[in-house]
């Protein structure tokens, strides 16, 4: 049994991960988010809910007490600041294991016309998310950064992985697949430590996602 703190717990991937945690593991979850009423339906003997902001270092540190893994499903213009606060709170609480959702293209690792389209479409979003990832990569945390392809709501778990310095593959992946990878990583605390994983659905190469 693992105690998992989920930051940004109302996000679409996070909600899918929460369902998989509860259905497929014996883990206990702490859901940390602004406006906790959005996940009030999840409250149970295995789920604790905390209303808080990820830039509130004191509250975040308190939420980390007794946790084994932090899974961060965060977004926003201040994503680098959020990463810095998560890092400080983890240092204070003595936590090492972090799973962090980022995005494809932060290392300019997406090749060809799809890479050009992705860079043009995401623009400064990539710069912000790279800065956040850099905070973690320069830390002493046992992090895994996940860089999903363009996300779909398909009801499927079907993905492949590329490493930090590999060309990115494919154009899309389901949110359910990313959630499944998060759950898998929490079950093996030694898996993919200090790595940055590109994640895509096999055989979805193209100049942009087929549905875009």
N, C-alpha and C positions, 0 to 999 in steps of 0.2 A: 504493500500500500504506500502510495506517494502522496504528499501534500503539495498541491499545485496552486500557485497564485496566478490568476489570469488578469492581466491589465488590458483595459479596453474590452471588457467582457460582453458588451452588447454588439460588438462588430459581427458581421455576417460569418466570417470564418470562425471566430471565437464561439459563436452560438452553436455551430456545427460540431466544433471540437468538444464543447461541453456535453452535447448529446452523446458523442462517441465515448468520452470519458465515463459517463454515468452508465452507459449500456455495456461497455466492453472491459472496464477495469474496476478495481475496488478503490480507486483514488478518491481523496477528499479534495474539493475545489473551494477556493476563495475567489469570489468574483469582485473585482475592483473596477469601479467606473463612476463617471459623473452621472447623476440622475439614476440611482439604483432601482427606481421603480420599473425601469425597462426590463429588468430581469427578476422582478419580484416573484414570478411564477416558478423560478428555479429553486427557491428556498427549500432546504430539506436537511435531514440529519447529516448529509454528506456535502452540503453546499452552504457556505457562509457568504454573505453579501456585504460589501463595504462601499459606501458612497464617498468618493474621493477623487482628487485630481492627481495626475502623475507628475506634476511639478511641485506638489506638496511633499517635500522630502521627509518631514517628521511623520506624517500620516502614512506615507508609503513604507517607511522603515518599520513602523509599528505593524503594518499589514504583513510584512515579511517574516515576522516572528513565528517560528515553528514550521516554516515552509521548506520544501526540498528543491522545488523548481519554480522559476518565474517564466511565464509565457506572456510575451508582450505583443499585443495586437493593436498597435497604436498608429495614429495618423495626425496630421495637422501641420500648420506652418512652423510650429515650434518643435518639430520632431527631434532635432539635435538636443535642445534643452531637455526634452523628456528623456532622451538616452542618457544624458549627463546626470539627471536626477536619479534615474533607475540605478546607474552605476554607483553613485554615492550611497544610496540606500542599501544596496546589496553589500557594499563594503562594510557599512555600519552593522548590518545584521549578520554578517559572516556567510552570506549566501554566495555560491559560485556559479550555479547552473542557470543559464538564460537561453531561451528560445525566442528569437526576434524576427518578426515578419517585416520584410523590406519589399523591394520590387526589382524586376528585371531592368538591366541597363545601367545600374549605378556605377559599374566599372567600364562602361562602353564595351561590354562583352557580347552584345547582340550583333551578329554579322549581317552583312548584305543589306538589301532593300528594307527588310523588316527592321533592322537596327536603325536605319536612317529614319524610317517612319516612326519608330518608337521614340527616338530622341526628339524628333520634331513635335510629336504629340504630347509627350510628358514634360519637355522643357526643364524649367527650374525645379520641378518636382524631383528630378533625378539628382540634382545638386544637393538638395536638402536631405534626401534619403542616403546619399553617399556620406554626407557629413555625419549623420547619425551612426551609420555603420562603422565609420572610422573611429568614433568614440569607443565602440566596443572592441574593434580590432586592435586598438592601442591599449586596451585594458588587460588585466590579469584574469578576467572572467572565463569560465568554461562556456563560451557562447556557441550557439549555432544560428547563423543568419539564414533565413529562407527567402529566396528571390523568386516569387511565382511569376509565371507568364500571365498574359491577360486572362482575367478570371471569368469563369462561367458558373451558372447555377445548375449545371447538369448533375443528375443524380447518379454519380459514378465515382469510383476510386480507381484511377488509371493515370499513373505518372512515372516519369523517369527523372534522373538527377544528373546535373553537371556540376563540376567543382569550380572553385573560385577563378582559376585561370583558364578554364575551358571555354570555347565558344558556346553561347547559349543555344539550345535546341528548341524547336517548336515555337508556336505562337500563343497557345492557350492552355489552360488547365482548370479543372473544376475546383471550386472552393472546398467541396467535400474531400477532394484529394489532399489539399493542403492541410485541412483539419486532421486527416488520417495520419499524415506525416508528423504533425505536432504530437499527436497521441503516441505514435510509435517511438519518437525520440525520448519522450518522458519515461517510457518503460525500460529503456536501457541507458543509464546515466553516463556510460562511457562512449556512446555512439556519436560520431561526427562532432567531437569536441573541437572548438576553435576552427570551424569551417564555415564557408559561405556556399550554400547550395542553391543552384538554379533548378527550378522544378517546372516541368512541362508535361503535357500529354504527348505520348509518342505519335509520330506520323501526322503532326499538325504544322509542318513547315509551310511557309508562304511569305508573301510580301507584307501581310498584316493578318490579324485574325479573320477567319472566313466569314464570321458573322458581323464584322464591323462595317 
